[in-house]
Amino acid sequence: MTAAEGAALPGALIAAVASCDVLHAQSTDRLLTPGGVAETLNIGLSTVWWMCREGRLPPPIYIGPKSPRWWFSELHAVVAACPRSVSPK
């Protein structure tokens, strides 16, 4: 991005882009909407927000005033860290 292009971006967007983790900038990671999180985890939309309130999911980042998003890699890490339960026989 050139300096002229950067000057055209709103200050909040520049700050958000600058604060992104280096991992996110260099990977093929993607941002998911609340519906995308629900679909990925096979849960309902209200459950996504409940899990956020309970601290079971990371808080979303906001790319706009009403635009919450989650990094796919962060959700993957949360699911990978969940204890595996053995189904009863």
Stockholm file with secondary structure:
# STOCKHOLM 1.0

chainA/1-89         MTAAEGAALPGALIAAVASCDVLHAQSTDRLLTPGGVAETLNIGLSTVWWMCREGRLPPPIYIGPKSPRWWFSELHAVVAACPRSVSPK
#=GR chainA/1-89 SS CCHHHHHHSCHHHHHHHHHSCHHHHHSCCCEECHHHHHHHHTCCHHHHHHHHHTTSSCCCEESSTTCEEEEHHHHHHHHHHSCCCCCCC
#=GC SS_cons        CCHHHHHHSCHHHHHHHHHSCHHHHHSCCCEECHHHHHHHHTCCHHHHHHHHHTTSSCCCEESSTTCEEEEHHHHHHHHHHSCCCCCCC
//
